[in-house]
Each structure stands twice: as C-alpha cells, then as structure tokens.
Amino acid sequence: MPARTRHGLTLIEVLISITIIALLLAILLTFYLRTLQSRDAAAARADRTQIARQVLERIATELRGCVGFDQIRFPVEQRLLGDRRRLAFLTTALPAAHQWDFLSEFEDLPPAQHDLTQVTYWLWVDPEDTGESGEPLVGGIVRTEKKTLNQFIVEEDDPLDVRNDLWSYELGYLEFRYYDGVQWTTVWDATQGNSLPHLIQVTVGFQPLTGEELEDRDLDEWRIEEFPFGDDFEHDDRYSIVVKVPAADQFFGARFERVGKQLAEQMGVEGLP
C-alpha cells in the first residue's frame, strides 16, 4: 500500500487563522467594553435620578405642608417668598428626635418649640469668583431650617434653632416657578391674605447654570408667558416636579393681590383699596 502523505498548514494559512482569531477577539473585546460602558452609564444615570428624586420629594413634601400667611398671624417677613433660585416658606414639621427623650424630674425641660419650621432652599453661587470659562461657580443646593416658638427671639448661634445643610454638591442647577391660578411667574412676593401659590414647579440639575440663566437673560428669549415650564430644549441632566399646594386660596386671593399690586405700580400709587 502506498504511504499516506500528511499535509501541514502553510505559513499563509497560519497567518490567516491568526488574523481571524485576532478579529474575533477584537470584536468580543469591543462588545465587552461597550457593555461595560453602557452599564456604567446606566448606573451613573440611575444614581443621578435617585439623588434628584430624593431632593425633589423632600422639597415637595415640605411644600405640601406649608401654611398661608393669614392662617398663622406671623410677621410679614415669614411669608412664602421666592424667586428663581431661592424659596423660603413656613411648613409644619414633626418634633425633633431630642424632644422625645425621657427626662428625670431633676433635669431641665427643653425649650418649647412651635410645630412650624421656616425652611429656605437656595442655590449657592460664589458671588466673587467664576470658572475658567467665565461661568459662575456653583457649590450645590443649600437647605436652611429655623425652628422656634417665637420667630422674634430666635438665637442664630443655636444649632437647634438654625441649621444650614449642603444637600448635594453634585446639583448645580435650581429653579422655582410659581402659578397663581391663572399664569406662571418666577417671582413670588404676596404680603396679604393667603400668600400661597396654587402650584410650584421645582427643577434641579447637575450641569451648573450659566451666567445668562443666573442673570435671567434667558427669559428674554424664552418668555414665561409662552414657555411657562422652561425653554424648549431637552436637558438630560435636569429633573422637575410640579407641586400642588393644598393650603392655597381656591378663590385666587393671591392672584387678586398680585394684579392689584401691578395696577398700583402702573398708576404710581402705594396700593389699591
């Protein structure tokens, strides 16, 4: 019988095989890296969404508990007062944890406190410095809380009375918009009767606001009458919630006051009867 001849791989066949294997490994590695990138992007977006949701829900919960000016007879300085970047209001709150402590008969009782809390949310912006691009430096959203029985005698150095917290340094954008029952506005300053708006839109974001937004120049192009909920762009890093204020006057008392104030300013008088 004739001997069988054995054929090996030629150099060209070996090179082709190595090239095919390398291409398959490259495709597999690329797929793996893109999968990791997609997973990391999804995880980062989920983290951001969770942070924004927690901040918005906390603000919304306290706004739902705020009370009107004519319901509490507090001084004018304690009414709901806000603009695009800052909002201060009175809200009901549960007693703090230290007020539930059991004390012996020989210990001094803690000072009495009101069930109302003055809360202020504001965006910290460095007024004296800007970034390399000239944009304002934003340090995050700050929450200020004041708890006291008498707002006239609060001691500013008592941590139980006044507290400032930097909620999230990642958040570089904050905006409030107010609805009086007929139209939206970016400034709320009602001083008579029920001083609460019907709706408040709260927007937070991770990309810091621009100098144009800080100075409200963007409202010249995106007028609030035509764009009550903001500009017409998509902002993937911003999150909004519209809060209905239960204690607002359903007969549009705040609306009437705002219109009366505008008419008074146009007529050049201090106020209308």
C-alpha positions in Angstrom: 0.0 0.0 0.0 1.3 3.4 -0.8 2.3 5.5 2.2 -0.1 8.3 3.2 1.2 11.8 2.8 0.5 14.3 5.6 -0.1 17.9 4.7 0.6 20.6 7.3 -0.6 24.2 7.4 1.2 26.6 5.2 2.5 29.9 6.5 -0.2 31.7 4.7 -2.9 29.5 6.3 -1.4 30.1 9.7 -1.4 33.9 9.2 -5.0 33.8 8.0 -6.0 31.8 11.1 -4.3 34.1 13.5 -5.9 37.1 11.8 -9.3 35.6 12.0 -8.8 34.8 15.7 -7.5 38.3 16.4 -10.5 39.8 14.7 -12.9 37.6 16.7 -11.1 38.6 19.9 -11.2 42.3 19.0 -14.9 42.1 18.3 -15.5 40.3 21.5 -13.4 42.8 23.5 -15.1 45.7 21.8 -18.5 44.2 22.7 -17.4 43.7 26.3 -16.0 47.2 26.7 -19.2 48.8 25.2 -21.3 46.6 27.5 -19.3 47.9 30.5 -19.6 51.5 29.3 -23.4 51.1 28.9 -23.6 49.6 32.3 -21.6 52.3 33.9 -23.6 55.0 32.1 -26.9 53.4 33.2 -25.6 53.1 36.8 -24.5 56.8 36.8 -27.8 57.9 35.4 -29.7 55.8 38.0 -27.6 57.4 40.8 -28.3 60.8 39.5 -32.0 60.1 39.1 -32.1 58.8 42.7 -30.3 61.9 44.1 -32.6 64.3 42.1 -35.7 62.3 43.2 -34.8 62.4 46.9 -34.2 66.2 46.8 -37.4 66.9 44.8 -39.5 64.6 47.0 -38.2 66.3 50.2 -38.9 69.7 48.8 -42.3 68.7 47.6 -43.3 67.1 50.9 -42.4 70.3 52.8 -44.2 72.5 50.2 -47.4 70.4 50.6 -47.2 71.2 54.4 -46.7 74.9 54.1 -49.3 77.3 55.5 -50.8 80.6 54.3 -49.9 83.9 55.8 -53.4 84.6 57.1 -53.6 81.3 58.9 -50.8 81.8 61.4 -50.6 85.5 62.1 -46.8 85.6 61.8 -44.9 88.7 60.8 -44.7 89.6 57.2 -41.0 88.5 57.0 -42.1 84.9 57.4 -44.4 84.6 54.4 -43.7 82.4 51.4 -41.1 84.4 49.5 -39.3 83.2 46.4 -37.6 83.9 43.1 -36.0 81.5 40.6 -33.1 80.4 42.8 -34.4 80.8 46.4 -37.6 79.9 48.2 -38.4 80.5 51.8 -41.7 79.3 53.4 -43.2 78.1 56.7 -44.1 74.4 56.9 -45.4 72.1 59.5 -42.9 69.6 60.9 -42.8 66.8 63.4 -40.8 67.4 66.6 -37.1 66.6 66.5 -35.8 63.4 67.9 -34.3 65.1 71.0 -37.7 66.3 72.1 -38.8 62.7 72.6 -36.2 62.0 75.2 -37.3 61.0 78.7 -36.1 63.3 81.4 -36.0 62.9 85.1 -37.6 65.4 87.5 -34.2 66.9 88.3 -33.3 67.7 84.6 -34.3 70.9 82.9 -37.0 70.7 80.4 -36.1 71.6 76.8 -37.4 74.9 75.5 -40.8 74.8 73.9 -40.9 74.8 70.1 -43.6 75.6 67.6 -44.7 72.9 65.1 -43.9 75.3 62.3 -40.5 75.4 60.6 -39.1 78.1 58.4 -37.3 76.4 55.5 -35.3 78.0 52.8 -33.9 76.3 49.7 -31.3 78.2 47.8 -28.5 77.6 45.2 -25.1 78.5 46.5 -23.3 80.6 43.9 -19.9 82.2 44.6 -20.5 85.9 44.0 -16.8 86.8 43.8 -15.4 84.1 41.5 -16.1 82.4 38.2 -14.7 79.3 36.4 -12.2 79.3 33.6 -15.0 79.8 31.0 -16.3 82.8 32.9 -19.4 80.9 34.2 -20.5 81.2 37.9 -19.1 78.7 40.4 -21.9 76.7 41.9 -21.4 74.8 45.1 -24.8 72.9 45.3 -28.2 73.3 46.9 -28.4 74.5 50.5 -31.3 73.9 52.9 -31.7 76.3 55.8 -34.0 75.4 58.7 -35.2 77.5 61.6 -37.3 76.0 64.4 -38.5 78.1 67.2 -41.6 79.0 69.3 -41.2 82.8 68.6 -39.5 83.8 65.4 -38.6 87.2 67.0 -36.3 85.7 69.7 -34.5 83.0 67.8 -30.8 82.7 68.6 -28.9 82.4 65.4 -26.0 80.6 67.1 -28.1 77.8 68.5 -27.9 74.7 66.2 -31.3 73.6 67.4 -32.8 76.8 66.1 -30.9 77.5 62.8 -29.3 74.8 60.7 -27.6 75.0 57.3 -27.1 71.9 55.2 -25.4 71.4 51.9 -27.7 68.9 50.5 -25.9 67.8 47.3 -22.8 69.3 45.9 -23.5 67.4 42.6 -26.6 69.5 41.9 -25.6 72.7 40.2 -29.0 73.9 39.0 -32.1 75.0 40.9 -35.2 76.8 39.7 -38.6 77.7 41.1 -41.7 78.8 39.1 -45.0 79.8 40.7 -48.6 79.5 39.4 -51.2 81.9 40.9 -54.2 80.1 39.3 -54.0 82.0 36.0 -50.4 82.4 35.0 -46.9 81.4 35.9 -44.2 83.7 37.3 -40.6 83.4 38.5 -41.0 85.8 41.5 -43.4 85.3 44.4 -44.0 88.1 46.9 -47.5 88.1 48.2 -48.0 90.0 51.5 -51.7 90.0 52.2 -54.3 87.2 52.9 -53.4 83.7 51.8 -49.9 84.2 50.4 -49.5 80.7 48.8 -49.4 80.0 45.0 -51.5 77.1 43.7 -48.6 75.3 42.0 -44.9 75.4 42.4 -42.5 73.9 39.8 -39.2 72.8 41.2 -36.3 71.9 38.8 -32.9 70.6 39.8 -30.0 69.7 37.5 -26.4 68.5 37.6 -25.0 70.8 34.9 -24.3 74.2 36.6 -26.4 77.1 35.5 -24.9 79.6 33.1 -24.3 83.3 33.7 -27.2 84.1 31.4 -29.6 82.0 33.5 -28.2 83.4 36.7 -29.0 87.0 35.5 -32.4 85.9 34.0 -31.3 87.0 30.5 -32.6 83.7 29.1 -36.2 84.8 30.0 -35.9 87.4 27.3 -35.8 84.7 24.6 -37.9 82.1 26.5 -40.6 84.3 27.9 -42.5 82.7 30.7 -45.9 83.6 29.1 -45.1 81.4 26.2 -42.9 78.8 27.9 -44.2 78.5 31.5 -42.3 75.3 32.2 -38.9 76.5 30.8 -37.1 76.6 27.4 -37.8 74.3 24.5 -34.6 72.3 24.8 -34.1 68.8 26.2 -32.0 68.7 29.3 -31.0 65.2 30.1 -29.4 66.2 33.4 -32.5 68.2 34.7 -35.4 66.8 36.7 -38.7 68.7 37.5 -41.7 68.2 39.7 -44.9 70.3 39.9 -46.2 70.5 43.5 -49.8 71.4 44.3 -50.1 73.5 47.5 -53.2 72.2 49.4 -53.4 75.3 51.6 -53.6 77.8 48.7 -56.6 80.0 48.4 -59.0 78.3 46.0 -60.7 81.7 45.3 -57.5 83.2 43.8 -56.7 85.6 46.7 -53.0 85.7 45.8 -53.9 86.3 42.2 -56.0 89.3 43.0 -53.3 90.8 45.2 -50.6 90.4 42.5 -52.9 92.1 39.9 -53.7 94.9 42.4 -50.0 95.4 43.1 -49.2 95.6 39.4 -52.0 98.1 38.8 -50.8 100.2 41.7 -47.3 100.3 40.3 -48.6 101.3 36.9 -50.8 104.1 38.5 -48.0 105.3 40.6 -49.8 104.8 43.9 -48.8 102.8 47.0 -51.7 100.5 46.9 -55.3 100.0 45.9 -58.2 99.6 48.3 
